[in-house]
Amino acid sequence: MSERFTDQIRAAFQRLAAEKSGPIELMAVARELDLPLNVHRRKLYVAMRDFIRRGEVERIKPGLYRYIGLTSHAGEIQRKMWRLIRARKSDGVTYQDLVELCGASPNYAREYLRMLTKRGVLKRIDRRRAGNLPSLFRLINDPGPAFQANLEKAAKLRRLRRQALERIDAAFAAVLEARQALLEIEEE
């Protein structure tokens, strides 16, 4: 399969949403993809959980969903965060500002601020002594309007995914080899 499983589910939701305006049954998605639900049930539920977390799908009740569509993705959120940081050069920003004004998750906002601080673009001002306030980050080295992407994190995630897939392939090969050995034992 050249298309990822989540992309296939998304395409099925889009087709079904175009056909009817109401809620969509998970069974209808499985039928649209020609998936035997007894085989792919767990994989489908995990994908649905991820869709719900991203806000792409809303769960009405078990087995019944409403497709909302893709919202802004990480690249757009990073661009929004970068524009806000540049707009507040003198005042600075907190991770909470990025969460509230840019739609980033708290962990994503903190990670982005840490990355920019590590690069020497931002300076962290600790305000815990002043009434337990969150840290403030000020722009000290403005590289310009081109937003600062977290390329190191993306490369690390690609490397980790590749390693995980290699481990899965090795485990799968070991299972096949063990299965073959068991079949040979039964034949003797």
N, CA, C and O of each residue as an XYZ file, in Angstrom:
752
protein
N       0.825     -1.173      0.000
C       0.000      0.000      0.000
C       0.869      1.234      0.000
O       1.724      1.393      0.871
N       0.662      2.108     -0.963
C       1.461      3.320     -1.013
C       0.875      4.393     -0.103
O       1.606      5.262      0.373
N      -0.427      4.347      0.146
C      -1.085      5.341      0.967
C      -1.114      4.867      2.424
O      -1.383      3.696      2.690
N      -0.842      5.769      3.358
C      -0.870      5.407      4.771
C      -2.289      5.058      5.202
O      -3.265      5.504      4.598
N      -2.385      4.261      6.246
C      -3.680      3.812      6.747
C      -4.541      5.006      7.159
O      -5.731      5.052      6.846
N      -3.944      5.971      7.857
C      -4.713      7.145      8.290
C      -5.204      7.954      7.091
O      -6.311      8.492      7.116
N      -4.385      8.042      6.045
C      -4.815      8.764      4.840
C      -5.983      8.040      4.166
O      -6.884      8.682      3.627
N      -5.966      6.717      4.197
C      -7.070      5.947      3.627
C      -8.354      6.194      4.419
O      -9.426      6.360      3.839
N      -8.237      6.216      5.755
C      -9.410      6.464      6.601
C      -9.930      7.874      6.353
O     -11.137      8.084      6.229
N      -9.015      8.842      6.281
C      -9.407     10.235      6.028
C     -10.154     10.345      4.699
O     -11.192     11.001      4.618
N      -9.622      9.701      3.659
C     -10.265      9.751      2.346
C     -11.652      9.107      2.397
O     -12.593      9.601      1.775
N     -11.775      8.006      3.140
C     -13.078      7.346      3.276
C     -14.059      8.264      4.002
O     -15.214      8.376      3.592
N     -13.621      8.916      5.064
C     -14.477      9.861      5.788
C     -14.909     10.999      4.860
O     -16.074     11.397      4.866
N     -13.978     11.517      4.069
C     -14.307     12.618      3.163
C     -15.331     12.194      2.123
O     -16.254     12.948      1.815
N     -15.173     10.983      1.577
C     -16.143     10.492      0.595
C     -17.523     10.314      1.242
O     -18.540     10.722      0.680
N     -17.542      9.700      2.428
C     -18.813      9.461      3.107
C     -19.470     10.766      3.547
O     -20.692     10.899      3.477
N     -18.666     11.730      4.000
C     -19.215     13.026      4.420
C     -19.798     13.776      3.233
O     -20.783     14.499      3.379
N     -19.195     13.610      2.055
C     -19.710     14.265      0.848
C     -21.049     13.643      0.427
O     -21.917     14.326     -0.116
N     -21.199     12.343      0.684
C     -22.428     11.650      0.305
C     -23.588     11.986      1.223
O     -24.719     12.150      0.767
N     -23.310     12.090      2.523
C     -24.388     12.397      3.468
C     -23.885     13.393      4.504
O     -22.696     13.437      4.819
N     -24.802     14.184      5.023
C     -24.396     15.267      5.912
C     -24.389     14.868      7.384
O     -23.848     15.607      8.206
N     -24.958     13.753      7.734
C     -25.068     13.358      9.128
C     -23.865     12.599      9.639
O     -22.819     12.553      8.990
N     -24.023     12.003     10.811
C     -22.953     11.199     11.407
C     -22.603      9.990     10.550
O     -23.413      9.508      9.757
N     -21.374      9.515     10.730
C     -20.859      8.397      9.934
C     -20.539      7.248     10.873
O     -19.858      7.422     11.884
N     -21.040      6.074     10.526
C     -20.766      4.887     11.329
C     -19.376      4.354     11.001
O     -18.931      4.404      9.854
N     -18.703      3.845     12.023
C     -17.384      3.265     11.819
C     -17.457      2.060     10.886
O     -16.533      1.808     10.113
N     -18.544      1.330     10.961
C     -18.738      0.189     10.063
C     -18.779      0.653      8.603
O     -18.291     -0.047      7.716
N     -19.359      1.831      8.355
C     -19.422      2.366      6.984
C     -18.022      2.691      6.481
O     -17.714      2.473      5.310
N     -17.171      3.216      7.367
C     -15.782      3.510      6.995
C     -15.065      2.208      6.658
O     -14.348      2.130      5.661
N     -15.261      1.180      7.496
C     -14.627     -0.115      7.255
C     -15.094     -0.708      5.920
O     -14.295     -1.255      5.161
N     -16.405     -0.592      5.644
C     -16.929     -1.100      4.355
C     -16.347     -0.313      3.188
O     -15.999     -0.890      2.157
N     -16.241      0.997      3.347
C     -15.698      1.850      2.287
C     -14.271      1.448      1.933
O     -13.863      1.542      0.776
N     -13.511      0.999      2.935
C     -12.114      0.601      2.730
C     -11.959     -0.893      2.460
O     -10.841     -1.377      2.278
N     -13.069     -1.623      2.432
C     -13.037     -3.079      2.267
C     -12.179     -3.736      3.340
O     -11.376     -4.625      3.059
N     -12.367     -3.278      4.577
C     -11.602     -3.827      5.698
C     -12.471     -4.796      6.480
O     -13.571     -4.431      6.894
N     -12.014     -6.001      6.690
C     -12.741     -6.877      7.609
C     -12.526     -6.360      9.035
O     -11.409     -6.392      9.552
N     -13.589     -5.891      9.655
C     -13.469     -5.247     10.965
C     -12.932     -6.196     12.019
O     -12.262     -5.757     12.954
N     -13.208     -7.483     11.894
C     -12.696     -8.432     12.882
C     -11.168     -8.518     12.846
O     -10.547     -8.876     13.847
N     -10.556     -8.193     11.703
C      -9.099     -8.247     11.570
C      -8.454     -6.906     11.918
O      -7.412     -6.864     12.572
N      -9.077     -5.815     11.480
C      -8.464     -4.485     11.606
C      -9.122     -3.615     12.688
O      -8.898     -2.405     12.723
N      -9.920     -4.210     13.559
C     -10.653     -3.438     14.560
C      -9.731     -2.584     15.427
O      -9.970     -1.386     15.581
N      -8.693     -3.174     15.991
C      -7.789     -2.442     16.885
C      -7.087     -1.293     16.151
O      -7.005     -0.173     16.654
N      -6.593     -1.594     14.970
C      -5.893     -0.583     14.173
C      -6.823      0.587     13.838
O      -6.413      1.747     13.867
N      -8.077      0.265     13.521
C      -9.049      1.293     13.181
C      -9.395      2.140     14.405
O      -9.512      3.360     14.296
N      -9.561      1.509     15.567
C      -9.880      2.266     16.778
C      -8.716      3.165     17.202
O      -8.941      4.279     17.676
N      -7.502      2.705     17.040
C      -6.337      3.538     17.365
C      -6.296      4.750     16.437
O      -6.040      5.870     16.880
N      -6.548      4.523     15.157
C      -6.572      5.633     14.201
C      -7.689      6.612     14.547
O      -7.495      7.824     14.455
N      -8.852      6.105     14.943
C      -9.965      6.981     15.307
C      -9.618      7.810     16.544
O      -9.966      8.989     16.617
N      -8.940      7.204     17.509
C      -8.528      7.948     18.699
C      -7.611      9.107     18.304
O      -7.730     10.208     18.843
N      -6.707      8.859     17.373
C      -5.800      9.910     16.915
C      -6.552     11.006     16.165
O      -6.248     12.187     16.327
N      -7.517     10.628     15.358
C      -8.328     11.621     14.651
C      -9.079     12.511     15.645
O      -9.171     13.725     15.462
N      -9.609     11.893     16.688
C     -10.350     12.650     17.705
C      -9.412     13.606     18.430
O      -9.759     14.767     18.647
N      -8.228     13.132     18.806
C      -7.256     13.995     19.503
C      -6.857     15.199     18.665
O      -6.649     16.290     19.197
N      -6.749     15.003     17.347
C      -6.373     16.107     16.458
C      -7.549     17.017     16.161
O      -7.368     18.084     15.575
N      -8.756     16.614     16.555
C      -9.929     17.432     16.287
C     -10.466     17.273     14.883
O     -11.273     18.084     14.426
N     -10.030     16.245     14.201
C     -10.459     16.014     12.825
C     -11.791     15.282     12.773
O     -12.542     15.407     11.805
N     -12.079     14.512     13.829
C     -13.312     13.743     13.924
C     -13.882     13.948     15.328
O     -13.143     14.049     16.307
N     -15.199     14.005     15.399
C     -15.871     14.128     16.693
C     -16.659     12.845     16.942
O     -17.397     12.375     16.075
N     -16.491     12.289     18.133
C     -17.218     11.064     18.478
C     -18.566     11.448     19.065
O     -18.640     12.163     20.064
N     -19.628     10.967     18.435
C     -20.973     11.255     18.906
C     -21.377     10.224     19.949
O     -21.860     10.576     21.025
N     -21.181      8.968     19.631
C     -21.377      7.855     20.553
C     -20.561      6.697     20.011
O     -20.068      6.786     18.886
N     -20.398      5.620     20.755
C     -19.565      4.520     20.263
C     -19.990      4.060     18.868
O     -21.144      3.705     18.629
N     -19.018      4.080     17.961
C     -19.257      3.625     16.605
C     -19.851      4.671     15.678
O     -20.069      4.387     14.500
N     -20.118      5.879     16.176
C     -20.740      6.930     15.386
C     -19.912      8.204     15.491
O     -19.658      8.696     16.591
N     -19.487      8.744     14.336
C     -18.569      9.879     14.312
C     -19.045     10.950     13.338
O     -19.802     10.676     12.406
N     -18.590     12.164     13.573
C     -18.830     13.277     12.659
C     -17.481     13.751     12.154
O     -16.589     14.067     12.942
N     -17.333     13.800     10.832
C     -16.069     14.258     10.247
C     -16.072     15.776     10.193
O     -16.960     16.383      9.594
N     -15.075     16.384     10.823
C     -14.952     17.840     10.869
C     -13.978     18.314      9.810
O     -14.196     19.349      9.181
N     -12.915     17.571      9.609
C     -11.916     17.929      8.613
C     -10.602     18.295      9.266
O     -10.503     18.413     10.488
N      -9.608     18.469      8.439
C      -8.282     18.821      8.930
C      -8.271     20.251      9.427
O      -8.798     21.153      8.776
N      -7.674     20.448     10.575
C      -7.459     21.793     11.080
C      -5.999     22.129     10.820
O      -5.301     21.388     10.128
N      -5.544     23.223     11.363
C      -4.160     23.623     11.085
C      -3.201     22.550     11.574
O      -3.390     21.980     12.649
N      -2.189     22.282     10.795
C      -1.210     21.260     11.160
C       0.029     21.924     11.760
O       0.108     23.148     11.864
N       0.972     21.108     12.144
C       2.139     21.581     12.895
C       2.871     22.717     12.200
O       3.288     23.665     12.865
N       3.041     22.655     10.887
C       3.751     23.716     10.173
C       3.047     25.055     10.301
O       3.694     26.088     10.471
N       1.713     25.040     10.221
C       0.951     26.275     10.363
C       1.045     26.802     11.783
O       1.170     28.008     11.995
N       0.984     25.911     12.748
C       1.068     26.334     14.147
C       2.443     26.923     14.421
O       2.553     27.932     15.119
N       3.503     26.305     13.879
C       4.851     26.869     14.065
C       4.945     28.254     13.450
O       5.551     29.150     14.038
N       4.357     28.443     12.283
C       4.380     29.770     11.647
C       3.674     30.796     12.515
O       4.158     31.917     12.674
N       2.523     30.417     13.082
C       1.781     31.324     13.960
C       2.615     31.666     15.203
O       2.678     32.822     15.621
N       3.254     30.636     15.786
C       4.066     30.880     16.980
C       5.220     31.819     16.648
O       5.519     32.735     17.414
N       5.868     31.591     15.506
C       7.007     32.418     15.119
C       6.575     33.870     14.898
O       7.271     34.796     15.314
N       5.427     34.068     14.245
C       4.934     35.438     14.024
C       4.615     36.122     15.349
O       4.892     37.310     15.513
N       4.035     35.386     16.293
C       3.724     35.966     17.604
C       5.003     36.333     18.353
O       5.083     37.405     18.953
N       5.991     35.460     18.322
C       7.265     35.740     18.994
C       7.893     36.999     18.411
O       8.390     37.840     19.160
N       7.880     37.141     17.105
C       8.462     38.324     16.456
C       7.645     39.576     16.755
O       8.206     40.660     16.914
N       6.319     39.433     16.832
C       5.459     40.590     17.113
C       5.658     41.096     18.543
O       5.480     42.285     18.811
N       6.019     40.215     19.440
C       6.219     40.587     20.843
C       7.702     40.596     21.203
O       8.094     40.097     22.257
N       8.515     41.161     20.331
C       9.966     41.194     20.549
C      10.327     41.763     21.911
O      11.092     41.152     22.658
N       9.790     42.912     22.236
C      10.200     43.592     23.469
C       9.499     43.032     24.699
O      10.094     42.983     25.776
N       8.243     42.607     24.557
C       7.496     42.100     25.713
C       7.815     40.651     26.029
O       7.831     40.256     27.195
N       8.068     39.860     25.003
C       8.314     38.435     25.199
C       7.013     37.648     25.225
O       5.925     38.225     25.233
N       7.135     36.336     25.236
C       5.977     35.445     25.260
C       6.193     34.349     26.296
O       7.323     34.040     26.673
N       5.093     33.774     26.741
C       5.137     32.584     27.587
C       4.589     31.423     26.751
O       3.998     31.630     25.692
N       4.795     30.213     27.240
C       4.249     29.076     26.502
C       2.730     29.165     26.479
O       2.098     28.708     25.526
N       2.132     29.753     27.525
C       0.680     29.889     27.594
C       0.159     30.823     26.498
O      -0.934     30.615     25.971
N       0.942     31.850     26.158
C       0.561     32.734     25.048
C       0.479     31.943     23.752
O      -0.455     32.116     22.968
N       1.447     31.086     23.534
C       1.470     30.278     22.306
C       0.301     29.304     22.270
O      -0.279     29.054     21.213
N      -0.037     28.761     23.426
C      -1.165     27.821     23.502
C      -2.469     28.553     23.191
O      -3.256     28.100     22.360
N      -2.696     29.681     23.857
C      -3.967     30.395     23.725
C      -4.122     31.082     22.370
O      -5.204     31.056     21.783
N      -3.062     31.689     21.877
C      -3.180     32.510     20.672
C      -2.864     31.772     19.373
O      -3.280     32.202     18.297
N      -2.133     30.665     19.468
C      -1.726     29.960     18.248
C      -2.344     28.572     18.114
O      -2.231     27.944     17.061
N      -2.986     28.097     19.156
C      -3.612     26.784     19.085
C      -2.657     25.621     19.271
O      -2.985     24.488     18.919
N      -1.484     25.881     19.818
C      -0.505     24.816     20.058
C      -0.847     24.089     21.357
O      -1.479     24.657     22.248
N      -0.431     22.844     21.454
C      -0.588     22.132     22.722
C       0.486     22.649     23.676
O       1.513     23.150     23.217
N       0.279     22.544     24.991
C       1.292     23.029     25.939
C       2.673     22.397     25.722
O       3.688     23.091     25.778
N       2.711     21.083     25.476
C       3.999     20.425     25.260
C       4.673     20.917     23.991
O       5.885     21.128     23.976
N       3.904     21.102     22.931
C       4.448     21.568     21.653
C       4.995     22.983     21.796
O       6.066     23.290     21.274
N       4.263     23.849     22.501
C       4.710     25.227     22.708
C       6.011     25.255     23.517
O       6.945     25.979     23.172
N       6.067     24.471     24.585
C       7.293     24.419     25.403
C       8.477     23.908     24.587
O       9.578     24.454     24.663
N       8.241     22.861     23.811
C       9.312     22.282     22.996
C       9.844     23.298     21.980
O      11.053     23.401     21.773
N       8.940     24.040     21.354
C       9.351     25.039     20.361
C      10.169     26.147     21.022
O      11.185     26.577     20.477
N       9.733     26.609     22.188
C      10.479     27.645     22.908
C      11.854     27.134     23.345
O      12.840     27.868     23.272
N      11.921     25.878     23.799
C      13.218     25.293     24.181
C      14.163     25.228     22.990
O      15.346     25.548     23.105
N      13.627     24.808     21.839
C      14.445     24.697     20.637
C      15.005     26.057     20.235
O      16.184     26.165     19.897
N      14.170     27.098     20.268
C      14.632     28.441     19.892
C      15.628     28.996     20.909
O      16.550     29.726     20.545
N      15.443     28.652     22.170
C      16.389     29.084     23.206
C      17.732     28.394     22.993
O      18.784     29.023     23.108
N      17.693     27.114     22.686
C      18.913     26.348     22.440
C      19.677     26.892     21.237
O      20.908     26.881     21.230
N      18.962     27.366     20.228
C      19.590     27.950     19.040
C      20.121     29.366     19.275
O      20.821     29.917     18.425
N      19.791     29.950     20.420
C      20.256     31.306     20.705
C      19.372     32.385     20.110
O      19.792     33.537     19.998
N      18.156     32.031     19.726
C      17.226     33.004     19.159
C      16.430     33.685     20.272
O      16.124     34.874     20.183
N      16.099     32.935     21.310
C      15.342     33.459     22.444
C      16.175     33.413     23.714
O      17.126     32.640     23.828
N      15.799     34.258     24.666
C      16.409     34.224     25.996
C      15.298     33.929     26.994
O      14.248     34.572     26.973
N      15.532     32.962     27.861
C      14.545     32.580     28.865
C      14.736     33.441     30.100
O      15.844     33.569     30.619
N      13.645     34.027     30.561
C      13.667     34.841     31.773
C      12.812     34.113     32.800
O      11.594     34.007     32.650
N      13.458     33.616     33.836
C      12.775     32.846     34.870
C      12.041     33.798     35.801
O      12.653     34.693     36.384
N      10.728     33.611     35.944
C       9.928     34.499     36.798
C       9.275     33.738     37.949
O       8.261     34.188     38.483
N       9.828     32.611     38.334
C       9.220     31.836     39.419
C       9.292     32.559     40.757
O       8.398     32.421     41.591
N      10.342     33.320     40.959
C      10.474     34.046     42.233
C       9.448     35.168     42.347
O       9.074     35.570     43.449
N       9.005     35.663     41.215
C       8.056     36.781     41.198
C       6.616     36.264     41.183
O       5.839     36.615     40.296
N       6.269     35.446     42.147
C       4.896     34.980     42.270
C       4.558     33.751     41.461
O       3.414     33.578     41.039
N       5.538     32.893     41.238
C       5.318     31.621     40.550
C       4.737     31.800     39.142
O       3.857     31.046     38.728
N       5.226     32.786     38.427
C       4.791     33.042     37.055
C       5.570     32.150     36.081
O       6.697     31.751     36.375
N       4.975     31.837     34.926
C       5.706     31.016     33.949
C       6.867     31.805     33.343
O       6.863     33.036     33.332
N       7.844     31.079     32.848
C       9.009     31.717     32.240
C       8.591     32.549     31.039
O       7.654     32.215     30.314
N       9.317     33.642     30.855
C       9.091     34.541     29.731
C      10.240     34.344     28.745
O      11.389     34.177     29.155
N       9.940     34.362     27.470
C      10.963     34.183     26.438
C      10.993     35.428     25.560
O       9.977     35.830     24.993
N      12.189     36.036     25.458
C      12.359     37.247     24.651
C      13.236     36.947     23.451
O      14.191     36.174     23.532
N      12.895     37.570     22.344
C      13.652     37.438     21.114
C      14.930     38.265     21.243
O      14.869     39.477     21.449
N      16.097     37.607     21.120
C      17.366     38.330     21.247
C      18.160     38.311     19.945
O      19.074     39.115     19.765
N      17.821     37.410     19.049
C      18.551     37.290     17.792
C      17.536     36.981     16.693
O      17.249     35.815     16.422
N      16.994     38.020     16.063
C      15.936     37.851     15.075
C      16.530     37.495     13.712
O      17.149     38.342     13.067
N      16.346     36.240     13.264
C      16.876     35.842     11.960
C      16.000     36.275     10.783
O      16.337     35.993      9.633
N      14.890     36.949     11.049
C      14.028     37.432      9.978
C      12.670     36.769      9.983
O      12.369     35.960     10.861
N      11.841     37.113      8.999
C      10.461     36.624      9.002
C      10.298     35.146      8.674
O       9.258     34.565      8.981
N      11.297     34.526      8.059
C      11.179     33.094      7.753
C      11.073     32.336      9.070
O      11.953     32.434      9.925
N       9.993     31.583      9.224
C       9.771     30.930     10.516
C      10.832     29.878     10.801
O      11.411     29.290      9.887
N      11.070     29.658     12.068
C      12.095     28.729     12.518
C      11.481     27.353     12.736
O      10.766     27.138     13.715
N      11.752     26.442     11.846
C      11.219     25.081     11.949
C      12.118     24.244     12.841
O      13.325     24.471     12.925
N      11.518     23.287     13.495
C      12.254     22.378     14.362
C      12.697     21.177     13.531
O      12.139     20.086     13.650
N      13.703     21.390     12.693
C      14.156     20.346     11.776
C      14.863     19.206     12.497
O      14.807     18.058     12.058
N      15.534     19.530     13.614
C      16.220     18.467     14.364
C      15.217     17.457     14.898
O      15.455     16.251     14.852
N      14.092     17.957     15.407
C      13.065     17.075     15.957
C      12.481     16.196     14.850
O      12.263     15.002     15.057
N      12.228     16.777     13.682
C      11.679     16.007     12.569
C      12.651     14.918     12.131
O      12.241     13.790     11.859
N      13.932     15.251     12.063
C      14.937     14.252     11.670
C      15.022     13.139     12.710
O      15.151     11.965     12.363
N      14.951     13.510     13.971
C      15.009     12.513     15.046
C      13.798     11.573     14.966
O      13.943     10.360     15.117
N      12.608     12.133     14.729
C      11.416     11.299     14.628
C      11.478     10.363     13.424
O      11.065      9.206     13.515
N      11.991     10.855     12.297
C      12.156      9.984     11.128
C      13.101      8.833     11.436
O      12.837      7.689     11.066
N      14.217      9.141     12.121
C      15.195      8.114     12.477
C      14.568      7.087     13.422
O      14.769      5.884     13.249
N      13.809      7.554     14.421
C      13.174      6.642     15.365
C      12.123      5.765     14.682
O      12.009      4.577     14.986
N      11.357      6.351     13.762
C      10.368      5.555     13.025
C      11.050      4.484     12.191
O      10.602      3.339     12.148
N      12.136      4.864     11.530
C      12.869      3.905     10.698
C      13.402      2.765     11.565
O      13.309      1.601     11.174
N      13.960      3.083     12.741
C      14.481      2.050     13.636
C      13.356      1.144     14.123
O      13.522     -0.073     14.200
N      12.206      1.742     14.452
C      11.075      0.937     14.920
C      10.603     -0.011     13.827
O      10.311     -1.176     14.095
N      10.529      0.483     12.599
C      10.108     -0.375     11.492
C      11.111     -1.497     11.241
O      10.719     -2.620     10.922
N      12.392     -1.200     11.382
C      13.407     -2.248     11.223
C      13.250     -3.311     12.298
O      13.388     -4.502     12.020
N      12.961     -2.884     13.533
C      12.756     -3.849     14.632
C      11.509     -4.690     14.394
O      11.503     -5.891     14.665
N      10.465     -4.064     13.894
C       9.235     -4.805     13.590
C       9.495     -5.825     12.496
O       9.043     -6.967     12.586
N      10.226     -5.417     11.462
C      10.565     -6.344     10.382
C      11.382     -7.521     10.903
O      11.143     -8.666     10.519
N      12.350     -7.238     11.783
C      13.178     -8.306     12.353
C      12.328     -9.249     13.201
O      12.500    -10.467     13.144
N      11.413     -8.686     13.988
C      10.538     -9.519     14.814
C       9.617    -10.365     13.937
O       9.389    -11.542     14.217
N       9.101     -9.771     12.897
C       8.229    -10.495     11.977
C       8.983    -11.642     11.314
O       8.448    -12.742     11.174
N      10.226    -11.388     10.905
C      11.045    -12.434     10.291
C      11.304    -13.559     11.289
O      11.282    -14.735     10.925
N      11.550    -13.195     12.547
C      11.786    -14.208     13.577
C      10.536    -15.051     13.806
O      10.634    -16.264     13.987
N       9.369    -14.423     13.799
C       8.112    -15.158     13.979
C       7.897    -16.116     12.804
O       7.499    -17.264     13.002
N       8.157    -15.647     11.592
C       8.013    -16.526     10.425
C       8.968    -17.711     10.491
O       8.606    -18.838     10.153
N      10.192    -17.438     10.929
C      11.186    -18.504     11.047
C      10.757    -19.518     12.107
O      10.889    -20.724     11.901
N      10.241    -19.032     13.245
C       9.774    -19.930     14.305
C       8.566    -20.733     13.830
O       8.451    -21.922     14.127
N       7.682    -20.095     13.107
C       6.506    -20.789     12.577
C       6.931    -21.899     11.621
O       6.396    -23.007     11.660
N       7.889    -21.589     10.771
C       8.392    -22.587      9.818
C       9.031    -23.761     10.562
O       8.848    -24.918     10.185
N       9.774    -23.454     11.611
C      10.406    -24.516     12.398
C       9.357    -25.400     13.053
O       9.515    -26.620     13.107
N       8.273    -24.782     13.558
C       7.203    -25.560     14.167
C       6.509    -26.450     13.128
O       6.168    -27.597     13.416
N       6.309    -25.928     11.952
C       5.679    -26.728     10.898
C       6.551    -27.913     10.523
O       6.046    -29.007     10.273
N       7.862    -27.696     10.484
C       8.783    -28.797     10.154
C       8.785    -29.849     11.246
O       8.916    -31.039     10.957
N       8.642    -29.428     12.505
C       8.590    -30.379     13.622
C       7.330    -31.221     13.515
O       7.367    -32.432     13.733
N       6.205    -30.578     13.178
C       4.948    -31.308     13.048
C       4.988    -32.319     11.913
O       4.343    -33.364     12.002
N       5.725    -32.037     10.856
C       5.807    -32.938      9.714
C       6.637    -34.173     10.028
O       6.456    -35.216      9.399
N       7.534    -34.071     10.980
C       8.393    -35.217     11.310
C       7.734    -36.255     12.138
O       8.356    -37.262     12.477
